[in-house]
Amino acid sequence: MSDEEIVLLDEAGAAIGTAPKAASHHRATPYHLAFSCYLVDDAGRVLITQRAHDKATFPSVWTNSCCGHPAPGEGLRDAVLRRLGDELGVWPGAEGFTLLLPEFSYRAEMDNGVTEFERCPVVRVRVGPAEAGALRPNPSEVAAAEWRTWDECLDLAGRPEASAWYRLQVAQLTSLGTPADWPGAPVSLLPPALSW
């Protein structure tokens, strides 16, 4: 984490600079670019992960499949693919991507004051049986990973062990139907700082 740079944003989602990731997450975290990804298998199940217990931000919470921060100049698909490899040891084909919530943003604070403050577009990535069965979670990122039905995902969203962003995202995704049927959103709604 210490060598990564995050993209800082203005209120409209335009890039206004960069900053070191590790040093930027604190009580006054600046607004910055991120993403959330939901892996969906052929049965319509969603991969839910528990963040590693020693992560600096929101350790041990249960959440979506993968999260991350696009590097300066990195497109959304490339950032998602990079993090899926880093966190879960899987590299799905780029053709299985769907942009779901391009305008999602949130602010969440830990008990110790460490804060996330992100413009965080949400994507779905479909994976076939070979990819779904070949996950190799990185223990420094992921404590556990489980394929769950959408009903089980909805149940998790009502529990305190779920991440704040997961609860907010699920509330919006529910209106889109079931994971296999989630429709794509216009790429034009992505923040100006991020290409598809």
BELTA-V136697 format. One line per field, one symbol per residue. psi: psi as a letter, one per 30 degrees, with the letter a starting at -180 (. if undefined). A space follows every 10 residues. Layout:
psi: ???
This chain:
psi: fffkkljkla ffgkkgallk eeffjafhkl klkalkkjkk afgglkjklk kkfgkekhkf lkaaeklajk lkfkleeeee eeeeeeefhk ilkffgkkke ifgkllkkkl fgfkkkjkji kklkkkklee eefgkikjff ekelkkkkle eeeeeefgkf fkleeeeeee eeeeffalef gklklkfffl lffkl.
